[in-house]
């Protein structure tokens, strides 16, 4: 789970990795015989029993630097990724981060460029609000309208939804499922873990190769526990 790829000198929320760090991380993946792919590609491969060696890469919030700084590196290392964008803030800024700094978000043109480069476009809602704290009408609008707007913008189907702030509850997960999304990405959804509330591993500027290896091993243990729990149910 990535966010912005840019200078991280002023980064109070720890959401930014530099292009140099991203390059190091992608090089580490490839050196381990792994390849970063979009979540849609990962799930499709797993359904065929062919997911070995694939790692889903996601970029939340749809920062404008994704096309300029992340896409060239992803393509260089023969990787793809899913970028989750806010259809209600096209060309806007990350106003939800009160402490700043202000970062530009992808424009419609930028989203089309990312899609043309082989990246998956997913929805992060309209305005980046915690969907567990809004009424049903707003939740439905954030989930359904963003999907329709992005599909009109890209001319393709939007399969994935990413919960703002990683916040999930049963009603929100059910709303994503009913809206026709094939999957949803959270952070640590606990008992709600499933294809519509998938856990992810945060990756930041501090994650040198040794930390990535540690996170990979920890995630394997956590994943086995979740799979055992799913089987028990």
C-alpha positions as CSV (number, residue, x, y, z in Angstrom):
1,X,0.0,0.0,0.0
2,X,1.6,3.2,-1.3
3,X,0.4,6.7,-1.5
4,X,2.5,9.6,-3.0
5,X,5.8,9.3,-4.8
6,X,7.7,12.5,-4.5
7,X,10.0,14.5,-2.2
8,X,9.2,13.5,1.4
9,X,11.0,16.3,3.3
10,X,7.7,17.6,4.6
11,X,5.6,14.5,5.2
12,X,3.7,14.6,8.6
13,X,1.4,11.7,7.7
14,X,4.2,9.5,6.3
15,X,2.4,9.0,3.0
16,X,5.3,9.7,0.6
17,X,8.2,7.7,-0.7
18,X,10.8,9.3,-3.0
19,X,11.3,8.0,-6.5
20,X,14.7,6.7,-5.4
21,X,13.2,4.7,-2.6
22,X,10.4,3.3,-4.8
23,X,13.1,2.2,-7.4
24,X,15.0,0.4,-4.6
25,X,11.9,-1.3,-3.5
26,X,10.9,-2.4,-7.0
27,X,14.4,-3.7,-7.6
28,X,14.2,-5.7,-4.4
29,X,10.9,-7.3,-5.5
30,X,12.4,-8.3,-8.8
31,X,15.6,-9.6,-7.2
32,X,13.4,-12.0,-5.2
33,X,11.7,-13.3,-8.3
34,X,8.5,-11.3,-7.5
35,X,6.6,-9.0,-9.8
36,X,4.2,-6.2,-8.8
37,X,0.8,-6.3,-10.5
38,X,-2.6,-4.6,-10.1
39,X,-5.0,-6.1,-7.7
40,X,-7.3,-7.2,-10.5
41,X,-4.5,-9.1,-12.2
42,X,-3.4,-10.7,-8.9
43,X,-6.9,-11.9,-8.1
44,X,-7.4,-13.2,-11.7
45,X,-4.1,-15.1,-11.5
46,X,-5.0,-16.6,-8.1
47,X,-8.3,-17.8,-9.4
48,X,-6.4,-19.8,-12.0
49,X,-3.9,-21.1,-9.5
50,X,-1.2,-18.9,-11.1
51,X,-0.6,-16.2,-8.4
52,X,2.8,-17.5,-7.2
53,X,5.4,-14.7,-7.5
54,X,2.9,-11.9,-7.9
55,X,2.5,-9.0,-5.4
56,X,-0.4,-6.6,-5.6
57,X,0.7,-3.0,-5.6
58,X,-1.7,-0.2,-4.7
59,X,-1.4,3.6,-4.6
60,X,-4.1,5.3,-2.6
61,X,-5.6,8.8,-3.1
62,X,-4.6,9.3,-6.8
63,X,-1.8,11.8,-6.3
64,X,-0.7,13.6,-9.4
65,X,2.8,12.4,-9.0
66,X,1.8,8.9,-9.7
67,X,1.9,9.4,-13.5
68,X,5.1,11.4,-13.4
69,X,7.1,9.5,-10.8
70,X,5.7,6.1,-10.3
71,X,4.5,4.9,-13.7
72,X,7.9,5.2,-15.4
73,X,9.5,3.1,-12.6
74,X,6.8,0.5,-12.7
75,X,7.1,0.1,-16.4
76,X,10.9,-0.1,-16.2
77,X,10.6,-3.0,-13.8
78,X,7.8,-4.6,-15.9
79,X,5.3,-4.1,-13.1
80,X,1.8,-2.7,-12.9
81,X,-0.3,-1.4,-10.1
82,X,-3.8,-0.2,-9.0
83,X,-4.2,3.5,-8.4
84,X,-7.3,4.4,-6.3
85,X,-8.6,7.8,-7.3
86,X,-11.2,10.3,-6.0
87,X,-13.6,11.1,-8.8
88,X,-15.0,14.1,-6.9
89,X,-11.6,15.8,-6.5
90,X,-10.1,15.5,-10.0
91,X,-7.3,18.0,-10.3
92,X,-7.9,19.1,-6.7
93,X,-5.7,18.7,-3.6
94,X,-5.5,16.5,-0.5
95,X,-7.6,18.9,1.7
96,X,-8.4,16.1,4.1
97,X,-4.7,16.2,5.4
98,X,-5.1,19.2,7.7
99,X,-1.4,19.6,8.5
100,X,-0.4,19.5,4.8
101,X,1.5,19.7,2.7
102,X,-0.9,20.3,-0.2
103,X,-0.4,17.7,-3.0
104,X,-2.1,17.9,-6.4
105,X,-4.4,15.0,-7.3
106,X,-4.7,13.4,-10.7
107,X,-6.7,15.2,-13.4
108,X,-9.0,13.4,-15.8
109,X,-6.1,13.4,-18.3
110,X,-3.7,12.0,-15.8
111,X,-6.1,9.1,-15.0
112,X,-6.5,8.3,-18.7
113,X,-2.7,8.4,-19.0
114,X,-2.3,6.0,-16.1
115,X,-4.8,3.6,-17.7
116,X,-3.1,3.8,-21.1
117,X,0.2,2.9,-19.4
118,X,-1.4,-0.4,-18.2
119,X,-2.3,0.7,-14.7
120,X,-5.6,-0.4,-13.1
121,X,-7.9,2.5,-12.1
122,X,-9.9,1.9,-8.9
123,X,-12.3,4.0,-6.9
124,X,-11.4,5.7,-3.6
125,X,-14.9,7.3,-3.4
126,X,-15.7,10.9,-4.3
127,X,-14.3,13.1,-1.6
128,X,-12.1,10.9,0.8
129,X,-14.5,10.6,3.7
130,X,-14.8,7.9,6.3
131,X,-17.7,5.9,5.0
132,X,-18.4,4.3,8.3
133,X,-19.5,7.7,9.7
134,X,-21.9,8.9,7.1
135,X,-25.6,8.1,6.4
136,X,-26.7,5.5,3.9
137,X,-27.4,8.0,1.1
138,X,-24.0,9.6,1.2
139,X,-22.3,6.2,1.5
140,X,-24.2,5.0,-1.6
141,X,-23.3,8.1,-3.5
142,X,-19.6,7.8,-2.7
143,X,-19.5,4.2,-3.7
144,X,-21.8,4.0,-6.7
145,X,-21.4,7.5,-8.2
146,X,-17.6,7.3,-8.2
147,X,-17.7,4.0,-10.0
148,X,-20.0,5.3,-12.7
149,X,-17.9,8.5,-13.1
150,X,-14.6,6.6,-13.5
151,X,-16.1,4.2,-15.9
152,X,-17.3,7.0,-18.1
153,X,-13.9,8.7,-17.8
154,X,-11.8,5.7,-18.7
155,X,-14.3,3.7,-20.9
156,X,-13.5,0.6,-18.9
157,X,-15.1,-1.2,-16.0
158,X,-13.9,-0.3,-12.5
159,X,-13.5,-3.5,-10.5
160,X,-11.9,-2.3,-7.2
161,X,-12.8,0.0,-4.3
162,X,-10.5,1.3,-1.6
163,X,-12.0,2.4,1.7
164,X,-10.8,5.9,2.7
165,X,-8.6,5.8,5.9
166,X,-9.0,2.0,5.7
167,X,-12.2,2.2,7.7
168,X,-14.7,-0.6,7.2
169,X,-17.8,-1.9,8.8
170,X,-20.4,-4.5,7.7
171,X,-22.7,-2.0,6.1
172,X,-19.9,-0.3,4.1
173,X,-18.5,-3.7,2.9
174,X,-22.0,-4.8,1.9
175,X,-22.6,-1.5,0.0
176,X,-19.3,-2.0,-2.0
177,X,-20.3,-5.6,-2.8
178,X,-23.9,-4.6,-3.9
179,X,-22.5,-1.8,-6.1
180,X,-20.9,-4.4,-8.3
181,X,-17.2,-4.1,-7.3
182,X,-15.3,-7.3,-7.5
183,X,-13.0,-6.5,-4.6
184,X,-12.3,-3.9,-1.9
185,X,-9.1,-2.9,-0.3
186,X,-8.8,-2.0,3.4
187,X,-5.8,-2.1,5.8
188,X,-6.6,-4.3,8.8
189,X,-10.2,-5.3,8.5
190,X,-10.1,-8.0,11.1
191,X,-13.1,-10.3,11.1
192,X,-14.4,-8.6,7.9
193,X,-11.4,-9.9,5.9
194,X,-12.4,-11.2,2.5
195,X,-12.3,-10.3,-1.1
196,X,-14.4,-7.1,-0.4
197,X,-12.2,-6.2,2.6
198,X,-8.7,-7.2,1.8
199,X,-5.8,-6.4,4.2
200,X,-2.7,-4.7,2.8
201,X,0.8,-3.9,4.0
202,X,1.8,-0.3,4.3
203,X,5.0,0.7,2.5
204,X,6.8,4.0,3.3
205,X,10.0,5.8,3.0
206,X,11.6,4.0,5.9
207,X,11.1,0.6,4.2
208,X,14.5,-0.4,3.1
209,X,14.9,-4.0,1.7
210,X,15.4,-5.6,5.1
211,X,12.2,-4.1,6.4
212,X,10.3,-5.2,3.3
213,X,11.5,-8.8,3.9
214,X,10.3,-8.6,7.5
215,X,6.9,-7.2,6.5
216,X,6.6,-9.9,3.9
217,X,7.2,-12.7,6.4
218,X,4.8,-11.2,9.0
219,X,2.1,-10.8,6.4
220,X,2.5,-14.5,5.5
221,X,1.8,-15.5,9.1
222,X,-1.2,-13.2,9.3
223,X,-2.5,-14.4,6.0
224,X,-2.4,-18.0,7.1
225,X,-4.3,-17.1,10.3
226,X,-7.0,-15.3,8.2
227,X,-7.3,-18.3,5.8
228,X,-7.7,-20.7,8.7
229,X,-10.4,-18.5,10.1
230,X,-12.2,-18.3,6.7
231,X,-12.1,-22.1,6.4
232,X,-13.5,-22.5,9.9
233,X,-16.5,-20.4,9.0
